[in-house]
Amino acid sequence: MGDANLFSDTFTLTAINAQKYDRVARLSAHTENGDTSLTLDVNTELFPCTIGDRLQILLASTLSLDGSKDDGKGWRDIGRGEASVADEYDYVCHGKIYRFEEGDDENIKVYVSFGGLLLYMEGPYKNLTPLRIDYVYLCVKK
């Protein structure tokens, strides 16, 4: 079964850029200790944010509470009343990790696409090492 949670941390929102698109903003944030940073595109109608918000970010391989694989069953196939990890979060996306790059020192860069909304993370290799080029769920809550 394995651990479905690939990455989890709390970030503080430092900048919001909503100039380029309607209803989409690019958020910039960093962890409490400053070792990991992210840039994330979000739909602001669904998930409005302000600078200084603390966001809990989870990247997971499945939304099943027991960590079992989706086995081709998409997030839309979850039945009414069936509990999932998504129930605990305010904003959930499904996407694909599509690229890694080496960063400075012991850091790596991770790129994820959620149907055109992008996530870029840079942080220590030891924190981001569970991530692979594969499909993932992004779960965010304040």
Chimera marker file (.cmm) of the C-alpha trace (Angstrom):
<marker_set name="trace">
<marker id="1" x="0.000" y="0.000" z="0.000" r="1" g="1" b="0" radius="0.5"/>
<marker id="2" x="2.689" y="2.538" z="0.955" r="1" g="1" b="0" radius="0.5"/>
<marker id="3" x="2.306" y="6.109" z="2.065" r="1" g="1" b="0" radius="0.5"/>
<marker id="4" x="0.004" y="8.096" z="-0.210" r="1" g="1" b="0" radius="0.5"/>
<marker id="5" x="1.214" y="11.456" z="1.172" r="1" g="1" b="0" radius="0.5"/>
<marker id="6" x="4.185" y="12.408" z="-0.968" r="1" g="1" b="0" radius="0.5"/>
<marker id="7" x="4.737" y="15.923" z="0.430" r="1" g="1" b="0" radius="0.5"/>
<marker id="8" x="3.089" y="17.927" z="3.192" r="1" g="1" b="0" radius="0.5"/>
<marker id="9" x="4.031" y="21.276" z="4.734" r="1" g="1" b="0" radius="0.5"/>
<marker id="10" x="2.658" y="24.651" z="5.805" r="1" g="1" b="0" radius="0.5"/>
<marker id="11" x="3.443" y="27.703" z="3.676" r="1" g="1" b="0" radius="0.5"/>
<marker id="12" x="3.010" y="31.425" z="4.316" r="1" g="1" b="0" radius="0.5"/>
<marker id="13" x="1.659" y="33.400" z="1.359" r="1" g="1" b="0" radius="0.5"/>
<marker id="14" x="4.096" y="36.189" z="0.436" r="1" g="1" b="0" radius="0.5"/>
<marker id="15" x="2.780" y="37.483" z="-2.913" r="1" g="1" b="0" radius="0.5"/>
<marker id="16" x="-0.292" y="37.315" z="-5.140" r="1" g="1" b="0" radius="0.5"/>
<marker id="17" x="-0.196" y="38.193" z="-8.836" r="1" g="1" b="0" radius="0.5"/>
<marker id="18" x="-3.662" y="38.363" z="-10.416" r="1" g="1" b="0" radius="0.5"/>
<marker id="19" x="-2.826" y="40.671" z="-13.314" r="1" g="1" b="0" radius="0.5"/>
<marker id="20" x="-2.581" y="38.237" z="-16.207" r="1" g="1" b="0" radius="0.5"/>
<marker id="21" x="-5.873" y="36.276" z="-16.116" r="1" g="1" b="0" radius="0.5"/>
<marker id="22" x="-9.434" y="36.696" z="-14.856" r="1" g="1" b="0" radius="0.5"/>
<marker id="23" x="-10.234" y="34.442" z="-11.883" r="1" g="1" b="0" radius="0.5"/>
<marker id="24" x="-6.670" y="33.054" z="-11.698" r="1" g="1" b="0" radius="0.5"/>
<marker id="25" x="-3.880" y="34.277" z="-9.452" r="1" g="1" b="0" radius="0.5"/>
<marker id="26" x="-0.285" y="33.154" z="-9.105" r="1" g="1" b="0" radius="0.5"/>
<marker id="27" x="0.559" y="32.671" z="-5.438" r="1" g="1" b="0" radius="0.5"/>
<marker id="28" x="4.094" y="32.764" z="-4.032" r="1" g="1" b="0" radius="0.5"/>
<marker id="29" x="4.794" y="31.243" z="-0.639" r="1" g="1" b="0" radius="0.5"/>
<marker id="30" x="7.520" y="29.724" z="1.517" r="1" g="1" b="0" radius="0.5"/>
<marker id="31" x="7.661" y="27.337" z="4.451" r="1" g="1" b="0" radius="0.5"/>
<marker id="32" x="8.057" y="28.522" z="8.040" r="1" g="1" b="0" radius="0.5"/>
<marker id="33" x="11.784" y="27.710" z="8.035" r="1" g="1" b="0" radius="0.5"/>
<marker id="34" x="12.218" y="29.111" z="4.518" r="1" g="1" b="0" radius="0.5"/>
<marker id="35" x="13.792" y="25.993" z="3.014" r="1" g="1" b="0" radius="0.5"/>
<marker id="36" x="11.011" y="25.298" z="0.483" r="1" g="1" b="0" radius="0.5"/>
<marker id="37" x="9.264" y="27.801" z="-1.770" r="1" g="1" b="0" radius="0.5"/>
<marker id="38" x="6.382" y="27.433" z="-4.170" r="1" g="1" b="0" radius="0.5"/>
<marker id="39" x="4.559" y="29.268" z="-6.903" r="1" g="1" b="0" radius="0.5"/>
<marker id="40" x="1.002" y="28.049" z="-7.477" r="1" g="1" b="0" radius="0.5"/>
<marker id="41" x="-1.761" y="29.119" z="-9.875" r="1" g="1" b="0" radius="0.5"/>
<marker id="42" x="-5.233" y="28.967" z="-8.283" r="1" g="1" b="0" radius="0.5"/>
<marker id="43" x="-8.799" y="29.780" z="-9.294" r="1" g="1" b="0" radius="0.5"/>
<marker id="44" x="-9.533" y="32.782" z="-7.062" r="1" g="1" b="0" radius="0.5"/>
<marker id="45" x="-13.302" y="32.336" z="-7.288" r="1" g="1" b="0" radius="0.5"/>
<marker id="46" x="-12.979" y="28.918" z="-5.692" r="1" g="1" b="0" radius="0.5"/>
<marker id="47" x="-10.105" y="29.709" z="-3.335" r="1" g="1" b="0" radius="0.5"/>
<marker id="48" x="-9.657" y="33.417" z="-2.494" r="1" g="1" b="0" radius="0.5"/>
<marker id="49" x="-6.414" y="34.258" z="-0.653" r="1" g="1" b="0" radius="0.5"/>
<marker id="50" x="-4.657" y="37.210" z="0.942" r="1" g="1" b="0" radius="0.5"/>
<marker id="51" x="-0.995" y="37.850" z="1.650" r="1" g="1" b="0" radius="0.5"/>
<marker id="52" x="-0.033" y="36.392" z="5.008" r="1" g="1" b="0" radius="0.5"/>
<marker id="53" x="-2.443" y="33.439" z="4.803" r="1" g="1" b="0" radius="0.5"/>
<marker id="54" x="-0.988" y="30.158" z="6.041" r="1" g="1" b="0" radius="0.5"/>
<marker id="55" x="-1.683" y="27.338" z="3.576" r="1" g="1" b="0" radius="0.5"/>
<marker id="56" x="-1.389" y="23.647" z="4.340" r="1" g="1" b="0" radius="0.5"/>
<marker id="57" x="-0.234" y="21.919" z="1.159" r="1" g="1" b="0" radius="0.5"/>
<marker id="58" x="-0.460" y="18.182" z="0.531" r="1" g="1" b="0" radius="0.5"/>
<marker id="59" x="0.678" y="16.310" z="-2.575" r="1" g="1" b="0" radius="0.5"/>
<marker id="60" x="-0.757" y="12.784" z="-2.543" r="1" g="1" b="0" radius="0.5"/>
<marker id="61" x="-0.865" y="9.850" z="-4.923" r="1" g="1" b="0" radius="0.5"/>
<marker id="62" x="-4.479" y="9.027" z="-3.996" r="1" g="1" b="0" radius="0.5"/>
<marker id="63" x="-7.448" y="10.564" z="-2.201" r="1" g="1" b="0" radius="0.5"/>
<marker id="64" x="-8.361" y="7.267" z="-0.514" r="1" g="1" b="0" radius="0.5"/>
<marker id="65" x="-8.211" y="7.499" z="3.272" r="1" g="1" b="0" radius="0.5"/>
<marker id="66" x="-6.572" y="4.071" z="3.500" r="1" g="1" b="0" radius="0.5"/>
<marker id="67" x="-3.909" y="5.015" z="0.926" r="1" g="1" b="0" radius="0.5"/>
<marker id="68" x="-5.031" y="2.427" z="-1.617" r="1" g="1" b="0" radius="0.5"/>
<marker id="69" x="-4.444" y="3.130" z="-5.301" r="1" g="1" b="0" radius="0.5"/>
<marker id="70" x="-7.187" y="4.670" z="-7.417" r="1" g="1" b="0" radius="0.5"/>
<marker id="71" x="-6.912" y="1.827" z="-9.978" r="1" g="1" b="0" radius="0.5"/>
<marker id="72" x="-8.200" y="3.944" z="-12.830" r="1" g="1" b="0" radius="0.5"/>
<marker id="73" x="-11.041" y="5.328" z="-10.730" r="1" g="1" b="0" radius="0.5"/>
<marker id="74" x="-10.915" y="9.109" z="-11.016" r="1" g="1" b="0" radius="0.5"/>
<marker id="75" x="-11.763" y="11.614" z="-8.333" r="1" g="1" b="0" radius="0.5"/>
<marker id="76" x="-15.175" y="12.141" z="-9.928" r="1" g="1" b="0" radius="0.5"/>
<marker id="77" x="-16.034" y="8.470" z="-9.415" r="1" g="1" b="0" radius="0.5"/>
<marker id="78" x="-16.085" y="8.770" z="-5.639" r="1" g="1" b="0" radius="0.5"/>
<marker id="79" x="-19.637" y="8.030" z="-4.526" r="1" g="1" b="0" radius="0.5"/>
<marker id="80" x="-21.789" y="10.371" z="-2.475" r="1" g="1" b="0" radius="0.5"/>
<marker id="81" x="-21.106" y="9.967" z="1.201" r="1" g="1" b="0" radius="0.5"/>
<marker id="82" x="-17.839" y="8.136" z="0.541" r="1" g="1" b="0" radius="0.5"/>
<marker id="83" x="-15.134" y="9.781" z="2.658" r="1" g="1" b="0" radius="0.5"/>
<marker id="84" x="-11.838" y="10.868" z="1.096" r="1" g="1" b="0" radius="0.5"/>
<marker id="85" x="-8.820" y="13.038" z="1.864" r="1" g="1" b="0" radius="0.5"/>
<marker id="86" x="-10.440" y="15.795" z="-0.229" r="1" g="1" b="0" radius="0.5"/>
<marker id="87" x="-13.103" y="16.251" z="2.449" r="1" g="1" b="0" radius="0.5"/>
<marker id="88" x="-10.475" y="17.771" z="4.753" r="1" g="1" b="0" radius="0.5"/>
<marker id="89" x="-9.274" y="20.395" z="2.233" r="1" g="1" b="0" radius="0.5"/>
<marker id="90" x="-10.707" y="23.554" z="0.649" r="1" g="1" b="0" radius="0.5"/>
<marker id="91" x="-9.067" y="23.309" z="-2.796" r="1" g="1" b="0" radius="0.5"/>
<marker id="92" x="-8.198" y="20.049" z="-4.574" r="1" g="1" b="0" radius="0.5"/>
<marker id="93" x="-6.681" y="19.512" z="-8.052" r="1" g="1" b="0" radius="0.5"/>
<marker id="94" x="-5.489" y="16.486" z="-10.007" r="1" g="1" b="0" radius="0.5"/>
<marker id="95" x="-2.437" y="16.866" z="-12.211" r="1" g="1" b="0" radius="0.5"/>
<marker id="96" x="0.886" y="15.521" z="-13.349" r="1" g="1" b="0" radius="0.5"/>
<marker id="97" x="4.435" y="16.047" z="-12.180" r="1" g="1" b="0" radius="0.5"/>
<marker id="98" x="6.175" y="16.575" z="-15.497" r="1" g="1" b="0" radius="0.5"/>
<marker id="99" x="9.680" y="17.882" z="-14.818" r="1" g="1" b="0" radius="0.5"/>
<marker id="100" x="12.520" y="18.006" z="-12.307" r="1" g="1" b="0" radius="0.5"/>
<marker id="101" x="15.624" y="20.197" z="-12.363" r="1" g="1" b="0" radius="0.5"/>
<marker id="102" x="18.646" y="20.486" z="-10.142" r="1" g="1" b="0" radius="0.5"/>
<marker id="103" x="18.685" y="23.623" z="-8.045" r="1" g="1" b="0" radius="0.5"/>
<marker id="104" x="21.359" y="25.328" z="-5.977" r="1" g="1" b="0" radius="0.5"/>
<marker id="105" x="23.281" y="23.231" z="-3.444" r="1" g="1" b="0" radius="0.5"/>
<marker id="106" x="21.040" y="20.395" z="-2.202" r="1" g="1" b="0" radius="0.5"/>
<marker id="107" x="17.830" y="21.796" z="-3.736" r="1" g="1" b="0" radius="0.5"/>
<marker id="108" x="15.708" y="20.442" z="-6.571" r="1" g="1" b="0" radius="0.5"/>
<marker id="109" x="12.947" y="22.065" z="-8.604" r="1" g="1" b="0" radius="0.5"/>
<marker id="110" x="9.624" y="20.308" z="-9.264" r="1" g="1" b="0" radius="0.5"/>
<marker id="111" x="7.083" y="21.289" z="-11.935" r="1" g="1" b="0" radius="0.5"/>
<marker id="112" x="3.450" y="20.117" z="-11.839" r="1" g="1" b="0" radius="0.5"/>
<marker id="113" x="0.567" y="20.926" z="-14.202" r="1" g="1" b="0" radius="0.5"/>
<marker id="114" x="-3.082" y="20.829" z="-13.143" r="1" g="1" b="0" radius="0.5"/>
<marker id="115" x="-4.782" y="21.264" z="-16.504" r="1" g="1" b="0" radius="0.5"/>
<marker id="116" x="-2.873" y="24.476" z="-17.218" r="1" g="1" b="0" radius="0.5"/>
<marker id="117" x="-2.693" y="25.758" z="-13.642" r="1" g="1" b="0" radius="0.5"/>
<marker id="118" x="0.911" y="25.287" z="-12.640" r="1" g="1" b="0" radius="0.5"/>
<marker id="119" x="2.834" y="24.484" z="-9.463" r="1" g="1" b="0" radius="0.5"/>
<marker id="120" x="6.555" y="25.120" z="-9.127" r="1" g="1" b="0" radius="0.5"/>
<marker id="121" x="8.361" y="24.038" z="-5.967" r="1" g="1" b="0" radius="0.5"/>
<marker id="122" x="11.976" y="24.391" z="-4.972" r="1" g="1" b="0" radius="0.5"/>
<marker id="123" x="13.379" y="22.834" z="-1.849" r="1" g="1" b="0" radius="0.5"/>
<marker id="124" x="15.788" y="20.350" z="-0.307" r="1" g="1" b="0" radius="0.5"/>
<marker id="125" x="16.171" y="17.063" z="-2.114" r="1" g="1" b="0" radius="0.5"/>
<marker id="126" x="15.448" y="15.153" z="1.124" r="1" g="1" b="0" radius="0.5"/>
<marker id="127" x="11.980" y="16.783" z="1.409" r="1" g="1" b="0" radius="0.5"/>
<marker id="128" x="10.970" y="16.397" z="-2.243" r="1" g="1" b="0" radius="0.5"/>
<marker id="129" x="12.534" y="12.998" z="-2.965" r="1" g="1" b="0" radius="0.5"/>
<marker id="130" x="9.219" y="11.032" z="-2.749" r="1" g="1" b="0" radius="0.5"/>
<marker id="131" x="7.956" y="12.921" z="-5.809" r="1" g="1" b="0" radius="0.5"/>
<marker id="132" x="8.230" y="11.182" z="-9.187" r="1" g="1" b="0" radius="0.5"/>
<marker id="133" x="6.973" y="11.929" z="-12.691" r="1" g="1" b="0" radius="0.5"/>
<marker id="134" x="3.440" y="10.688" z="-12.121" r="1" g="1" b="0" radius="0.5"/>
<marker id="135" x="-0.124" y="11.843" z="-11.458" r="1" g="1" b="0" radius="0.5"/>
<marker id="136" x="-0.758" y="13.535" z="-8.107" r="1" g="1" b="0" radius="0.5"/>
<marker id="137" x="-3.474" y="15.294" z="-6.150" r="1" g="1" b="0" radius="0.5"/>
<marker id="138" x="-2.860" y="18.767" z="-4.768" r="1" g="1" b="0" radius="0.5"/>
<marker id="139" x="-4.829" y="19.492" z="-1.591" r="1" g="1" b="0" radius="0.5"/>
<marker id="140" x="-4.784" y="22.978" z="-0.023" r="1" g="1" b="0" radius="0.5"/>
<marker id="141" x="-6.466" y="24.414" z="3.058" r="1" g="1" b="0" radius="0.5"/>
<marker id="142" x="-6.075" y="27.536" z="5.149" r="1" g="1" b="0" radius="0.5"/>
<link id1="1" id2="2" r="1" g="1" b="0" radius="0.2"/>
<link id1="2" id2="3" r="1" g="1" b="0" radius="0.2"/>
<link id1="3" id2="4" r="1" g="1" b="0" radius="0.2"/>
<link id1="4" id2="5" r="1" g="1" b="0" radius="0.2"/>
<link id1="5" id2="6" r="1" g="1" b="0" radius="0.2"/>
<link id1="6" id2="7" r="1" g="1" b="0" radius="0.2"/>
<link id1="7" id2="8" r="1" g="1" b="0" radius="0.2"/>
<link id1="8" id2="9" r="1" g="1" b="0" radius="0.2"/>
<link id1="9" id2="10" r="1" g="1" b="0" radius="0.2"/>
<link id1="10" id2="11" r="1" g="1" b="0" radius="0.2"/>
<link id1="11" id2="12" r="1" g="1" b="0" radius="0.2"/>
<link id1="12" id2="13" r="1" g="1" b="0" radius="0.2"/>
<link id1="13" id2="14" r="1" g="1" b="0" radius="0.2"/>
<link id1="14" id2="15" r="1" g="1" b="0" radius="0.2"/>
<link id1="15" id2="16" r="1" g="1" b="0" radius="0.2"/>
<link id1="16" id2="17" r="1" g="1" b="0" radius="0.2"/>
<link id1="17" id2="18" r="1" g="1" b="0" radius="0.2"/>
<link id1="18" id2="19" r="1" g="1" b="0" radius="0.2"/>
<link id1="19" id2="20" r="1" g="1" b="0" radius="0.2"/>
<link id1="20" id2="21" r="1" g="1" b="0" radius="0.2"/>
<link id1="21" id2="22" r="1" g="1" b="0" radius="0.2"/>
<link id1="22" id2="23" r="1" g="1" b="0" radius="0.2"/>
<link id1="23" id2="24" r="1" g="1" b="0" radius="0.2"/>
<link id1="24" id2="25" r="1" g="1" b="0" radius="0.2"/>
<link id1="25" id2="26" r="1" g="1" b="0" radius="0.2"/>
<link id1="26" id2="27" r="1" g="1" b="0" radius="0.2"/>
<link id1="27" id2="28" r="1" g="1" b="0" radius="0.2"/>
<link id1="28" id2="29" r="1" g="1" b="0" radius="0.2"/>
<link id1="29" id2="30" r="1" g="1" b="0" radius="0.2"/>
<link id1="30" id2="31" r="1" g="1" b="0" radius="0.2"/>
<link id1="31" id2="32" r="1" g="1" b="0" radius="0.2"/>
<link id1="32" id2="33" r="1" g="1" b="0" radius="0.2"/>
<link id1="33" id2="34" r="1" g="1" b="0" radius="0.2"/>
<link id1="34" id2="35" r="1" g="1" b="0" radius="0.2"/>
<link id1="35" id2="36" r="1" g="1" b="0" radius="0.2"/>
<link id1="36" id2="37" r="1" g="1" b="0" radius="0.2"/>
<link id1="37" id2="38" r="1" g="1" b="0" radius="0.2"/>
<link id1="38" id2="39" r="1" g="1" b="0" radius="0.2"/>
<link id1="39" id2="40" r="1" g="1" b="0" radius="0.2"/>
<link id1="40" id2="41" r="1" g="1" b="0" radius="0.2"/>
<link id1="41" id2="42" r="1" g="1" b="0" radius="0.2"/>
<link id1="42" id2="43" r="1" g="1" b="0" radius="0.2"/>
<link id1="43" id2="44" r="1" g="1" b="0" radius="0.2"/>
<link id1="44" id2="45" r="1" g="1" b="0" radius="0.2"/>
<link id1="45" id2="46" r="1" g="1" b="0" radius="0.2"/>
<link id1="46" id2="47" r="1" g="1" b="0" radius="0.2"/>
<link id1="47" id2="48" r="1" g="1" b="0" radius="0.2"/>
<link id1="48" id2="49" r="1" g="1" b="0" radius="0.2"/>
<link id1="49" id2="50" r="1" g="1" b="0" radius="0.2"/>
<link id1="50" id2="51" r="1" g="1" b="0" radius="0.2"/>
<link id1="51" id2="52" r="1" g="1" b="0" radius="0.2"/>
<link id1="52" id2="53" r="1" g="1" b="0" radius="0.2"/>
<link id1="53" id2="54" r="1" g="1" b="0" radius="0.2"/>
<link id1="54" id2="55" r="1" g="1" b="0" radius="0.2"/>
<link id1="55" id2="56" r="1" g="1" b="0" radius="0.2"/>
<link id1="56" id2="57" r="1" g="1" b="0" radius="0.2"/>
<link id1="57" id2="58" r="1" g="1" b="0" radius="0.2"/>
<link id1="58" id2="59" r="1" g="1" b="0" radius="0.2"/>
<link id1="59" id2="60" r="1" g="1" b="0" radius="0.2"/>
<link id1="60" id2="61" r="1" g="1" b="0" radius="0.2"/>
<link id1="61" id2="62" r="1" g="1" b="0" radius="0.2"/>
<link id1="62" id2="63" r="1" g="1" b="0" radius="0.2"/>
<link id1="63" id2="64" r="1" g="1" b="0" radius="0.2"/>
<link id1="64" id2="65" r="1" g="1" b="0" radius="0.2"/>
<link id1="65" id2="66" r="1" g="1" b="0" radius="0.2"/>
<link id1="66" id2="67" r="1" g="1" b="0" radius="0.2"/>
<link id1="67" id2="68" r="1" g="1" b="0" radius="0.2"/>
<link id1="68" id2="69" r="1" g="1" b="0" radius="0.2"/>
<link id1="69" id2="70" r="1" g="1" b="0" radius="0.2"/>
<link id1="70" id2="71" r="1" g="1" b="0" radius="0.2"/>
<link id1="71" id2="72" r="1" g="1" b="0" radius="0.2"/>
<link id1="72" id2="73" r="1" g="1" b="0" radius="0.2"/>
<link id1="73" id2="74" r="1" g="1" b="0" radius="0.2"/>
<link id1="74" id2="75" r="1" g="1" b="0" radius="0.2"/>
<link id1="75" id2="76" r="1" g="1" b="0" radius="0.2"/>
<link id1="76" id2="77" r="1" g="1" b="0" radius="0.2"/>
<link id1="77" id2="78" r="1" g="1" b="0" radius="0.2"/>
<link id1="78" id2="79" r="1" g="1" b="0" radius="0.2"/>
<link id1="79" id2="80" r="1" g="1" b="0" radius="0.2"/>
<link id1="80" id2="81" r="1" g="1" b="0" radius="0.2"/>
<link id1="81" id2="82" r="1" g="1" b="0" radius="0.2"/>
<link id1="82" id2="83" r="1" g="1" b="0" radius="0.2"/>
<link id1="83" id2="84" r="1" g="1" b="0" radius="0.2"/>
<link id1="84" id2="85" r="1" g="1" b="0" radius="0.2"/>
<link id1="85" id2="86" r="1" g="1" b="0" radius="0.2"/>
<link id1="86" id2="87" r="1" g="1" b="0" radius="0.2"/>
<link id1="87" id2="88" r="1" g="1" b="0" radius="0.2"/>
<link id1="88" id2="89" r="1" g="1" b="0" radius="0.2"/>
<link id1="89" id2="90" r="1" g="1" b="0" radius="0.2"/>
<link id1="90" id2="91" r="1" g="1" b="0" radius="0.2"/>
<link id1="91" id2="92" r="1" g="1" b="0" radius="0.2"/>
<link id1="92" id2="93" r="1" g="1" b="0" radius="0.2"/>
<link id1="93" id2="94" r="1" g="1" b="0" radius="0.2"/>
<link id1="94" id2="95" r="1" g="1" b="0" radius="0.2"/>
<link id1="95" id2="96" r="1" g="1" b="0" radius="0.2"/>
<link id1="96" id2="97" r="1" g="1" b="0" radius="0.2"/>
<link id1="97" id2="98" r="1" g="1" b="0" radius="0.2"/>
<link id1="98" id2="99" r="1" g="1" b="0" radius="0.2"/>
<link id1="99" id2="100" r="1" g="1" b="0" radius="0.2"/>
<link id1="100" id2="101" r="1" g="1" b="0" radius="0.2"/>
<link id1="101" id2="102" r="1" g="1" b="0" radius="0.2"/>
<link id1="102" id2="103" r="1" g="1" b="0" radius="0.2"/>
<link id1="103" id2="104" r="1" g="1" b="0" radius="0.2"/>
<link id1="104" id2="105" r="1" g="1" b="0" radius="0.2"/>
<link id1="105" id2="106" r="1" g="1" b="0" radius="0.2"/>
<link id1="106" id2="107" r="1" g="1" b="0" radius="0.2"/>
<link id1="107" id2="108" r="1" g="1" b="0" radius="0.2"/>
<link id1="108" id2="109" r="1" g="1" b="0" radius="0.2"/>
<link id1="109" id2="110" r="1" g="1" b="0" radius="0.2"/>
<link id1="110" id2="111" r="1" g="1" b="0" radius="0.2"/>
<link id1="111" id2="112" r="1" g="1" b="0" radius="0.2"/>
<link id1="112" id2="113" r="1" g="1" b="0" radius="0.2"/>
<link id1="113" id2="114" r="1" g="1" b="0" radius="0.2"/>
<link id1="114" id2="115" r="1" g="1" b="0" radius="0.2"/>
<link id1="115" id2="116" r="1" g="1" b="0" radius="0.2"/>
<link id1="116" id2="117" r="1" g="1" b="0" radius="0.2"/>
<link id1="117" id2="118" r="1" g="1" b="0" radius="0.2"/>
<link id1="118" id2="119" r="1" g="1" b="0" radius="0.2"/>
<link id1="119" id2="120" r="1" g="1" b="0" radius="0.2"/>
<link id1="120" id2="121" r="1" g="1" b="0" radius="0.2"/>
<link id1="121" id2="122" r="1" g="1" b="0" radius="0.2"/>
<link id1="122" id2="123" r="1" g="1" b="0" radius="0.2"/>
<link id1="123" id2="124" r="1" g="1" b="0" radius="0.2"/>
<link id1="124" id2="125" r="1" g="1" b="0" radius="0.2"/>
<link id1="125" id2="126" r="1" g="1" b="0" radius="0.2"/>
<link id1="126" id2="127" r="1" g="1" b="0" radius="0.2"/>
<link id1="127" id2="128" r="1" g="1" b="0" radius="0.2"/>
<link id1="128" id2="129" r="1" g="1" b="0" radius="0.2"/>
<link id1="129" id2="130" r="1" g="1" b="0" radius="0.2"/>
<link id1="130" id2="131" r="1" g="1" b="0" radius="0.2"/>
<link id1="131" id2="132" r="1" g="1" b="0" radius="0.2"/>
<link id1="132" id2="133" r="1" g="1" b="0" radius="0.2"/>
<link id1="133" id2="134" r="1" g="1" b="0" radius="0.2"/>
<link id1="134" id2="135" r="1" g="1" b="0" radius="0.2"/>
<link id1="135" id2="136" r="1" g="1" b="0" radius="0.2"/>
<link id1="136" id2="137" r="1" g="1" b="0" radius="0.2"/>
<link id1="137" id2="138" r="1" g="1" b="0" radius="0.2"/>
<link id1="138" id2="139" r="1" g="1" b="0" radius="0.2"/>
<link id1="139" id2="140" r="1" g="1" b="0" radius="0.2"/>
<link id1="140" id2="141" r="1" g="1" b="0" radius="0.2"/>
<link id1="141" id2="142" r="1" g="1" b="0" radius="0.2"/>
</marker_set>
